[in-house]
Amino acid sequence: MNAASLARPGSGYRTLWLIVGLLLLPFALAGALYASGWQPTRTVEHGQLLSPPLALPDQLLRSTAELRGKWLLLLTIDGPCDQACTRRIDEMRRIQVALNKNMGRVARVVLSDRPDDPALLALQHAQPDLRLLAAAGATPHLQIADPQGRLLLTYPPDATAQGVRADLERLLKFAWNG
């Protein structure tokens, strides 16, 4: 021991308490933010997050066994499939392929009040993994559902494929199921 350390007997405790205080500071700050109800002004998702998630109809989940346990990229259309509908279904295929190793975790489903539409049948023939299911009176839009059958995100008609893919990649990255 040197003479300087003997002259200041409490200096070691002061350093210890400074280190402990610095280690506890992030926890105290996080607790204060949580207790005050603070929310970030901007969130990461590109679609509208549904809180709480909405349950899918049971007949949709029971209709095909291969949809169980998969994330669903759902496109709801009303009326015949026009050029915009065809383009959106092609975007859905490109989104699924862009997921690369996770593409098997996602299923593409088109809900239509006219599942026997010739344009839809032609798309299903060209894309055999595309599922066409009947749904009456639905509002046209794109949605993402989790493997438990809950709608998590919904997108406006002008949503970009890059935004949908980014949201889906983020969900798949942090999901342990499906």
Backbone hydrogen bonds, N-H to C=O, Kabsch-Sander energy under -0.5 kcal/mol:
donor,donor_aa,acceptor,acceptor_aa,energy
6,L,2,N,-1.3
7,A,3,A,-1.4
8,R,4,A,-1.1
11,S,8,R,-0.9
14,R,10,G,-1.8
15,T,11,S,-1.6
16,L,12,G,-1.9
17,W,13,Y,-2.7
18,L,14,R,-1.8
19,I,15,T,-2.1
20,V,16,L,-2.4
21,G,17,W,-2.3
22,L,18,L,-2.1
23,L,19,I,-2.0
24,L,20,V,-1.9
25,L,21,G,-1.3
28,A,24,L,-2.3
29,L,25,L,-2.5
30,A,26,P,-2.5
31,G,27,F,-2.4
32,A,28,A,-2.1
33,L,29,L,-2.3
34,Y,30,A,-2.4
35,A,31,G,-2.6
36,S,32,A,-1.7
37,G,33,L,-0.6
37,G,34,Y,-0.9
38,W,33,L,-1.9
48,Q,154,T,-3.3
49,L,47,G,-0.7
50,L,152,L,-3.1
51,S,49,L,-0.7
54,L,151,L,-1.2
56,L,149,G,-3.0
60,L,57,P,-0.8
61,L,57,P,-1.3
62,R,58,D,-2.2
63,S,59,Q,-1.0
64,T,60,L,-0.6
67,L,64,T,-1.2
68,R,65,A,-1.2
69,G,147,P,-0.9
70,K,67,L,-1.6
71,W,105,R,-2.7
72,L,145,A,-2.5
73,L,107,A,-2.7
74,L,72,L,-0.8
74,L,143,Q,-2.4
75,L,109,V,-2.5
76,T,74,L,-0.5
76,T,141,H,-2.9
77,I,75,L,-0.5
77,I,111,L,-2.8
82,D,80,P,-0.8
86,T,82,D,-2.3
87,R,83,Q,-2.4
88,R,84,A,-2.2
89,I,85,C,-2.3
90,D,86,T,-2.0
91,E,87,R,-2.2
92,M,88,R,-2.2
93,R,89,I,-1.8
94,R,90,D,-2.3
95,I,91,E,-2.6
96,Q,92,M,-2.2
97,V,93,R,-2.5
98,A,94,R,-2.1
99,L,95,I,-0.7
99,L,96,Q,-0.9
100,N,97,V,-1.7
102,N,99,L,-2.0
103,M,100,N,-1.7
105,R,102,N,-1.7
106,V,103,M,-1.1
107,A,71,W,-2.8
109,V,73,L,-2.3
110,V,131,R,-3.2
111,L,75,L,-2.8
111,L,109,V,-0.5
112,S,110,V,-0.6
112,S,133,L,-2.5
113,D,77,I,-0.7
117,D,114,R,-1.7
121,L,117,D,-2.5
122,A,118,P,-2.2
123,L,119,A,-1.9
124,Q,120,L,-2.4
125,H,121,L,-2.0
126,A,122,A,-2.0
127,Q,123,L,-2.0
130,L,127,Q,-2.2
131,R,108,R,-2.1
133,L,110,V,-2.8
133,L,131,R,-0.5
135,A,112,S,-2.0
141,H,76,T,-1.1
142,L,155,Y,-0.9
143,Q,74,L,-2.9
144,I,153,L,-2.3
145,A,72,L,-2.4
146,D,150,R,-2.4
149,G,146,D,-2.0
151,L,54,L,-3.9
152,L,144,I,-2.9
153,L,144,I,-1.4
154,T,48,Q,-1.8
155,Y,142,L,-2.8
159,A,156,P,-1.8
164,V,160,T,-1.8
165,R,161,A,-2.6
166,A,162,Q,-2.3
167,D,163,G,-2.2
168,L,164,V,-2.5
169,E,165,R,-2.8
170,R,166,A,-2.0
171,L,167,D,-2.3
172,L,168,L,-2.6
173,K,169,E,-2.1
174,F,170,R,-1.7
175,A,171,L,-0.9
